[in-house]
Amino acid sequence: MLTPERHELILQLLKLQSVVKIQELIDITNTSESTIRRDLTQLEQEGFLKRVHGGAARLQGKINEPSMSEKAFKNLQEKKMIAGFAANLVEDGDSIYLDAGSTITEMLPFLKNRDIVVVTNGLMHLSSLLEARIQTFITGGYVKEKTNALVGRGAILSLDNYRFDKCFMGVNGIHPEYGYTTPDQEEAMVKSKALALSREAFFVADDSKFSEVYFSKIADLHEASIITNSLDEEVNDLYSRKTSIKVVKE
């Protein structure tokens, strides 16, 4: 089977079932594992799919965005591991920015009674921060109902009043070529502004976010470090050449 024929078959299968296994593709195409892996790598680089453990998955829509309630329980154990590691990077005396994100929410129990100052645009974080007795400032802006985030001109202007030692942000897509992306332009602008005002910047994201590309760009890959839970060695090497990446394991 010729390479274009294999590629077309792989993409057709992904349309039908969202995820395909390498062994399944080997059986269907009567091709070697190394050939299939090269096919998947090429198709990923061209933006047609994303590699997952043991196979490939269909990409999400570029403007598709789940609500906060939908995200809250997805990959929860992985988020807790990432959050615990990220919280340990915070030092007493730090001023930090916490983005509105489900993985950021999991950081809050680890920050209890810390001598820090927090600025956030996440309405969902407020009660936990106050219960943890953390000095907290909230940005201006209007409330985006789907994510409970404060965004818009008011949020961006209010951030000019602050400077941060560290910022921690969630993200929808991480790609070696297209950087950090999210479906909504308003949220992308707020994230980008906070990143620019921070001495150190971290994106906290489980492995499902890799190779995804969404509508609005936040920043290039090298502009922040990544904290994640699991990556194939090949993928880890690819990203490590472009930015600092920490893979947190149990």
N, C-alpha and C positions, 0 to 999 in steps of 0.2 A: 504493500500500500504506500502510495506517495505521501510525502510530508503534508501538502495542502489537504489531501483527503483525510489524513489522520486528524489534522487540526479541525476541519469541518465536523468530523464525527464527534470529537471531544466537546466542541461547543454545542452541538445538537443534544448530546446527552445531558449537559449541564442545564439546558433549557427545560428538559423533562424532569430532572430529579435533583437539581440544586447542588448535589455533591456526587463526585465519582471517585472511585478507588483506583489506585494504580494497577492493582491486579486485574480489575475489571477491564481496564483499557488494554492491558497486555493480552488478555484472552480474546477480546473483540477484534483487535487489530493484528493479532498474531505477530507481535513485535516485542523486542527485548525491553527489559525494565529501563536500561540506560537511555534508550531511544525515547520512551514515553516521558522520562524525567526531563530530557532535553526539550521535548515538545511543550511540557507544562511550564518550564522555565521561560521559554520564548513567548508563549501566550500570556504569561503573567507580565513579562516586561512590556508587551504590547498593550496591556490593559484590558485583556479579555476575561481573565479569571484570577483567582488567588490560590496560591498553594496552601494546603492544609496538611496535617500529619497523615501520611498514607494516601494522599490524593490531591484533589482540587475542588474548589467551591465556586459557585456563581457569585459575582459581585453584587453588592447592594445598589439600589438606585441612588443617584447622586443628590437627590433632594429628599430622600426618604429619611425621616427622623422619628424614632420611637419616643413616646412620652416618658417622663421621669418614672411613673409607676411601672411601665413596661421594662425599663432598664434596671430598676431597683433590685430585682431578684435574678437577673441574668448573670451567669458566671460569678455568683456571689462569693464562693470560696476563693476563687482566684483574685477577686477584687480585695478581699480582706488581707490576703498575703501581700499584695502590692501596696496596699494602704499602710500596713504595719511597717514595711521597709521605708516607705516615703516619710512617715511620721518620725522615724528615727533620725532622719536627716535634719530635722528642725532642732535648733539649739536655743537654750534660754537666752533671752534678749533679742531674738529675731523678730523682725516685722515681716509677715508673710501674706501673700495673696492666695486665697482659696477660691478656685473657680466653682461654678455651679455644675456639679457632675456627680454621678452615682458612685464612682470610685472615690472621689473626694469625700463624700459622706462617710465612707468607711474609715477615713483617717481620723475622724473627730474623737472617737473614744480613746485613741492613742495619744491625744494631745491634752488630756484632762489635767488641769492644775499646772500647766506649763506657764512659765513666765515669758509670754510672747504677746505680740499684737497681731490681730488678724483683720484684714480687709477682705470682704467677699461680695459677690453679686448673686449669691445663692440664697434665696429666701428659705429653702429647706434646711440650711445649716444653722439658722439663728438660735433655735431653742437649744440645740446640743451645745453650741458654743457658750451660751449664757449659763447653762447648767454646769459646764466645765469651768466656769469662772475665768473665762478668757476675755481680755479686753477686745471688743469687737467693733468694727466700723463697717457700715454697709454703703455700697455705691448708690448713686442716683440712678435715674433711668426709668423705663417703663417695664412692666412685668410681662414676660413672655409666658403665657399660660401653660404651654406644653412642657416646658422645662423648669418652670418656676425661677427663671433667671432674670435679673435686671439687665437690660440691654439698651442700645440706642445712644443718642447724643448725650443725654444726661449721664449715663454710666461712663462714657469715654471722658467727658469733661471732668467729672468728679475724680477720676483716677489721677488726673494731673496734680492733685493735692498730695500724692503719696509717692514714696520710693520704697522698694522692697528688697530685703535680703534674698528671699526665695519666693518663687511662685509655683503653685501646683495646679495643673489643669488637666481636665479630661479632653478627649478628642474622639472623633468618629472614624477618621481614616489616617493611616500612616503609610507613606509610600516613599521608596528611595528616590524617585524622580520628582514627584509632585509635593512632597513634604507633608505637613500636618493640615488636614482639612476637616470641615464640618458643613452640614447642610445649609445653615443659616448665615447670611452675610453679617447680620447685626451681631450675632454671637462671635463670629470670627474676628470682627473689628475690636471687640472688647478683649478677647483673648490676646490678640496681637499687641494691643496697648499695654496690658499688664505685663506681658513678656518683655517689652521694651523698657519697662520701668524696674525690672528685677535684675539683681546681681547674678542670680542663678535661676534657671528655669527648668522645670521638669514636667513632662507629660506622663501621666499615669494611665496605662491602658492594658487591658488583657489582650491575649494573642489574636483574638478575633478581629481586631482593628487593623492588623497589618495587611498591606497591599490594597486596602480599600481607598478609594478616592471619591471625595464629595465635592459639592458645588463651590464652596467658598474656602479659599486658602487662608490659613492662619500664619504660617511661617515655613521657611525652608528647614530641612531636616537638621542641619548643623546648628541651628539657633537655640536648641534646647536638648536636654538629655531625656532619655526614655527609661521608664521603669515598667517592666512587664513580668509575666509569669512563666512563659514557655515559648521557645522558638526552636525550630529545627536548626541544626548546626550551619547548614548552607545559608539559611535566611539570616541567622544571627551574624555570620561573617559579612554578609552584604551590608547590613545596617551599621555594623561596628566600624566599617570603613568610612562612614559618613558622619557619625555622631557617637556620643557616649551612651551605651545601653547596658542596663542592669537587668538580668533575668533572675527573678526571685523564685527560689524553690523551697519546698517544705522541708 
